Amino acid sequence: MSPENQSNTFPRPFNENYDLIDTLGRGGMGYVYKALDKRLGREVALKVLDSSSDEEAIQRFYLEAQAMKELDHMNIVQIFDFGKQANQLFIAMTYVKGVALSDILQKQSKLPFSSIEVIIKQIARGLLYAHNRGIVHRDVKPSNIMITHDNRVYIMDFGISYIQEMEKQRLTRTGMTMGTPEYMSPEQCHGEEVTLQSDIYSMGIILFEMTCGQLPFNGNKPIEIAIQHVQKQPPDPRQFRPDMPKGLAELILKCLKKKLNERFHDMQEFLDTCDAVFPQKDTRSTGKITGRKTSLFSHGRESIAEVATKIPSKAKKIHRKLTALALSIFPLIIILMVLLMLTHKPESTLRDLEWDEAVGNFETKALENDGGVNYGLDNLGDGDLKTAWLNSMPLKPQNPVLSLYFKKNTLVTHLGIAIGYQKSVDDLFGDRFRIFKKPKTITVETADGFKQKIKLENIKGMQYPTIQAIETTELKFYLEDIYEGENEDFAISEVRLLGMEVD
């Protein structure tokens, strides 16, 4: 039975790999659910095509999956899985815990300039990445932009994107307009071919809206708005926001030029100009890693999403009354907790494991300043994906590339590994990577000689493959067949183990 015909009771199974947890929304082609990937134990957004969809909708759904699977960027939702369940197509992608930019603009129409900088630069960087891979989004709008509480921006919904060169017979043909009227470029309104500069125009509309608190063009009907995009010049943003930084008005208006040759040539040119309007602060560190976790996109003391979702002043009295009630019962809760602690013996729990010794070849070269003559294995457990242990591929696969030793007999239940890439140490937004060879599988061997082969995904970042629980005093890692990379070496950025010591 299709999800839309089932009850709203959650959780419920979708197939053998996914359980549906909640409904996130409904789009033009079907439902989007919050789901649990039972294989990896992670939450995902599961987009399910309506079973009654026509052939064109099915092809467009395939096109979205095809477009997004090519994209692996920190500001774009990532495709994890694509398939068919019964007669329904589905896409599993990044579940973003955050707020849509459209919701933020409804609550706080004019955003602070610091927020505008954080948002617009990440949108541009995500689109630059897509454009460099021949993909034009074509429906850039606030409802397709999500912002997390640490101010990470995600671009969503590539459902009507145009894959250049690959999609010769497009579903969205010349003379057929697709997009959202308020954010469509003049060429889209004409039904002409879109280019990456169409995305620049749509992004310019968003920039105007965030800055001025309103859209440049409004109308009662889509055709009225489309005519203004084609014929009418946008108002000067300075009349709505006189205090704007120098050059911001010119930046916005250049995005909104009617003629393609008068707009920014590409997103890189836009970002270069944006850097002049919002100068970069000196974020260079001394090279010493402190290990403290900080938000990459800090925005004062509060996140953009939190500022937009603050409790309204009218609700503060109710909030204070509820707080007073909570404080009145707090002593009773403390007494109950103390009684529970005295009468309940906690069971052993899983925790992060630390190895006593790591053995492997010294790095053949180093890409970061470790401050030593030799480059050992400390990078594997420093919690920083910008540092990596780099070495050449083994000539003899039967020899382990890495061995970890524990002081006591240890039960390892989960393995996390970031392998095959190193996050850039120089880029503030962290979306540049050095790509190395990456194994498709690794073999892990215990002290007793028990081996198990572990399949890896071809992704950047930490991954947690399914493993059988291992009880051992040592772990040896062997590299197997590899995905080709841009470099002859392989790199491991991080290894994380979860389990417990065994008496």
N, C-alpha and C positions, 0 to 999 in steps of 0.2 A: 504494500500500500504506500502511496506517495506521501511525503511528509506533510504536504499542505492539506491532505485529507484525514490525517491522524488527529488525535486529540492534542490539546496543548499541554499535556502532562510531560514533565521533564524530570530526570533524564530518561531517554528512550533510545534504543539501538537504531542506527541507520543501516549499517552493514557490519561485517565481522571486524572491521578496523576502526569504526567511528561510532561514538555515542553522541546523540544530540543533547545539549545541555539547556539551550535557551534560543529564542528567536531574536536575531539582531535587527532584522528588517526585511522588507520585500522590495525588490527592484523591478525593472521592466521585464526581466527574463525569468524571475523566480524568487525563491527565498534565500536569505543568508542566515545561517545558524551559527551560534557558538557551539563548538563540538570538542570532544576529547578524542585525540588520536591515541588509541589504546596501545599501539605498538611502542610509541615513544613516551607516552605519559605526558603529552603536552596539549594545551588548548590551541585550537585552530579556528579560523572562520571557514565555514563550509558553505560554499555557494552552490545551490542545487537548482538546476533548470526545471522550470514548470513542465510537467509531463505532457501538457496539451500544446506545447510550443510547436510552431510550424518549422519547416525546413530551414528557412532563413535564420530564425532565432537559434536553431541548432548549430548552423554554420558559424554564426557570430560568436556563440559560446565557445566553439572550438578555436576561433580566432583569438578570443581573449586569452585562453589557456596557452595558445601558441606564442602570443605576444609576451605574456608575463613570465613564461618559463625561461625566456632569454634574459630576464632582468634580475640581477643580483646586486642590489644597492641598498644602503641603509635607509634611504628615504623613499623606498618603493616597497609595497607589500610583496612578499616572496611567495611563489607557488611551491608547495611541498608535494602535492599529489594531484592527479587528474584521472578520472575514470568514469565508469558507468555502473550503476546499480539498478538492476532490473531494466526499466526503460528510461531511467533518469541519468543525465550527465551531472557530474559534480566536480568542483575545484576546491581543494583544501589549500588555504593560504594563511599568512600571518594574521593572528588575532591581535588587533591593536587595542590596548586598554587606554582609552583617551576620549577626547571630545572632538567632534567635527568643527572645522573652522566656521561653517555656517551657523552652528549653535553659538559659538563665541561672538560672532558678529551680531547676532540677534540680541545678546545680553549686553554687549559693550561695542557699540557701532564704530567708534573711533578708537583704534588701538594705540598704545604708547609706541613711540618710534623704536624703542629697544625691542619690543615684541615684533614689530613689523620687520625689523632686520633679521631676527632669528627665523621667522616664518618664511619670508620671501627668498632668502638665500638658500634654504633647504629645498624649497620647491624648485628653484632654478637648478640646483645641483642634481636633483633627481631627474628632472627633465633633460638636462645636459647628458646625463648617462644614457637615458633612453634614446635621445636623438643620435648620439654617437653610434648606437646599434641599429639605426635605421627605423626607429619606432616613434611615431608622432601620436600623442595621446588623443587630441581632438575634442576632449570634453573636460578641460581643466576648469574646475569651479570649486567653491568653498565646501560643498557637501562631499566632494571627492578628496578632501584634504583632512587628515586626522592628526591631532596633536596630543601626545602623551603628557603625563604629568611631570616628566623631566624634560619637556620641550623638544622632544624628537618629533619631526614632521614626517608623515607617511602619505604618499600619493597612491590613490586607489583607483579601481575601476577602469581598466584598459579595454573595456568591452567594445568600443567603437574605434580603437586605435588603428592606425594605418601602418602596416609593416612594409616599408619601402623595399622595392626590388623583389621581395618574396611574395607579395600579394598583388599580382598583376591584375586579376579579375576581382576587384574589390566588391564587397557587398554594398558599400556606400559609394555609389557611382556618381560621376559628374552629373550635375543637375538634381541631385538628391541630397538635401541638407540633413546633417546629423549634428547634434549638440544641444546645448541649452541656450536659448535666445539671448539672455542677458550677458552671456560670456562668449558668444560666437564672434569670430573674426569677420570682416567684410567679405572675404573670399568664401567663407563657409555660407554666409547669408546668400551669396550669389549662386551657390551650388557648384563652385569651382574647386579645383584640386587644392587640397591643404598641403602645407609645408610645416616645417618646424617653427616658422615664424607665425603660424596660426596659434600655436601654443604660447608664443611670446605675447601675442595680443591678448589672449584669454588671461594670462598671468598678469598682464598690465591692468586688466579690469579688476582683478582681485586686489592688486596693489592700490589702485584708486579707491576701492571700497574700504580697505583697511585703514587708509590714510584719511579719507574724507567723510567716512560714515555713511556713504550712500553710493549708489551706482551712477556712472556717468550718463547712462541712457535708460529711460523708463518708458513704459507704455502699457495700455490696457490689453493689447493683443500682441502676440509674437511678431506679426508682420510689422507693426508699428516700431517695435524695438529694432528689428532687422533693418528697416529703412534708415534709422538713425545711425546704426553701425556703418552703413554704406555711405551716407550722405552728410551727416552732421558731425561737426568737430566737437570733441569733448571739452567740457569747461575746464578752466585753469584750476588745478587742485589748490592753489594758494588762496583762492577766495573762500575755501572751506576750512583751511588750516594754515593761517599766516605764519605760524611758528615752525613750519617744517624745515628740516635741514637743507642747507644750500645744495642745489642740484637735484633734489628729490622730485620736484615738479617736472623738470626736464626729463628725468629718467622715466617717469610715468607716461608723459606725453609721447616720448619716442616709441614706447611699447605700443601706443595706440594710433600710430600713423596708419592712414588708409592704404598707402602704397607700400608694397613689400620692401622695395629698395630704400625706403626711408626709415624702416624699423631697424632694430638691432639685427645684425646679420645672423647671430646665433646666441645661444645661452652663455657662452664664454665671454662674448663681448658685453652682454648684459651684466654678468658677474663682475667683470673688471670695472665697469662704470659704477656698479653698486658698491664696490669696495671704496671708491672715491667718495661716495655719498656717506657711507657708514665706515669710516676708517677702522682697520683692524687694530685692536689693542695688542700690545706685546705679550703673547702667551707663551713665549719660549721659557722652558724650564732650565734648571742647571744641569740636567742630565741625570739627576738622582731620583730614583723612584721611591716614593714614600709608602706606596701600598694603600693609601687612603682612597676610598671610593667617593668620587665627586661626580656631579652631573656635567656631562659634556656641554650641555646647552643651558648653563645656569642663567637665570633671569631674575636678578635681585634675590629677594628672599622667598618669592612665591613663583610658582609656575604660571604660564599663560592660562592654562586650563583652569587652575585653581582660582585665579583672579576672576575669570569669567563665571565661575560656578560658586562664588561666595554666597553665603546665606543672605537673602535680602533683609534690609533693616526692619521691615514689618514683621519678619519671622523671628527676630532676635529675642523678643519677649518670650515667645513660646519655647525657644531654645534654652533660655535662662531657667525657665520653670522646670523643663525636663532635666537640666543639669542639676538643679537643686534636689529634685527627686532622686536622681542617681546618687548624689552625695549622701542622701539620707539613708540609703540602703547599702552604701559601700561598706560600713563596718560589719554588717551581717555577712556580706560576701567574703570578707577577709576571714571571719571566724570559721565559715564553712570550708574555705581553702586550707586553713591551718589544720582543721580536723581531718580533711582528706589527705594532707601530707603525712599526718601522724599514723593514719590507718592504712595507707596504700603504699605498697612497695613497687616503685616504678620498674618496668621491664627495661632490658637493655635496648638502646636506641641506636639507629644508624647515625653516623657522623662522617665528616670529612676526614680522610685518612692521610697521614703523613708518612712518607717512607724515610727510613733511616739513612739509606745510601742509594745513590743512582750511579750506574756504571755505563759508560758509552764512550765513543770516540770524542776527543775534543773537536770543537767546531773547526772546519777548514778555513772559515772566514767569518767575520762578524759584521752585522749590519747596524749595530747599535753600539754605543760606548758603554761597555760593561766595566771599564776601569781596570782591567787586568791584562796580563800577557796572554794567558790561555782563556778560552771561552768554554766554560764547562756547562753543567746541566741545571744551574740554578734557575734559568729562565723558565723551566718547565713548570714550576710551582709558584711563580711570583704573582699570579693573578692578573698579569698584564699581557694582553694579546699583541701589544706593540713590540714585545721582545720574543725572540724565537731561538731555538737551538737548530742550527743549520749544519748540514753535512752532505756529503756526496752519497748517491745511491749505492747500496752495498753490492760488491762484485759477487759475493757468495750469499744468496738468499737464505741458506741454511744457518747462517750466523745471526744471532740477535743484534739488532741495532741499539737496543736499550734494555737495561736490566734494573729493576727496582727491588730493594731489599728492606724487609721490616724487622724490627727488634723482636716482635712476638708473632706467634701464629695469628693470622689476620683473615677475616672473612670479607672478601670484596664482592659487593652486590651490584655496584654500578660503576661504569667507566665513562668518563667524559674526556674528549680529546679534540683539540684544534690542530689540524695538520694540513700541510700543503700550501699555507699562505702565512704572511705576516702583515698585520695592520700597519699602515704608514705611521711613522713617528713624527712626521713634520706637518701633517695636514690636520687642521683644527676639527674638521667635521668627520675625519676618520673614514672616508669612503674611498681611499686609495689603498691598494694592496699590492704587495709583491707576491707574485704567483710562482709557486714551485711545484715540483712533481708531487703527486698525492696518490697514496695507495688506494686501490679499490677495496682491498681487504687487508687486515692485519691478523697475524696469529699470535695468541697469548699463551705462554707455557708456564706452568706452576713448577715448584721445586720438586714435585713428585713426577714430573714429566707429562702431566695431563695438558693437552692442547685443545684449544677451540679457535675456530676461524670466525672473525668478526667482520661483517660487511659494513663499509662506510659509504656515506653519501658524498656526492661531489658538491659540497657547499663550503662557503667561508664562515668561520665561526665555530663555536663549541657545538659538538654533536654528541648524543648519548645513545649509542647503539645498544640493542638488547644483548645481554650476555647471561651465561649461566653463572650462578654464584660460585666463587672460587675461594677455597680455604688453603692458604699457603703462607710461606715466609718470604717468597720472592716471586716476581713476575718478569718474564722475558718477552720482548716484543720483536716480532719478525715482520718485515715488509713483504707484501705479495705484489700482484699485478697492479699497475699504476694508471692513473689518468695522466695524460700528457700535460705538462705545464710550460711556462715560458722560460724556465730555468732548468739546468741540468741537475741541480741539487734538490734535496727534500728538506722541509722545515717542519718542526713541531713547535707550536706556539704555547701550548698548555696541555697538561695532563691532570685530571681531577679524578680521585677515587672516593667512593662512598662505601661504608661498611662498618665493621666493628672488630675489636680485638677479641680473640677467643682464648679463654683460660685453658 
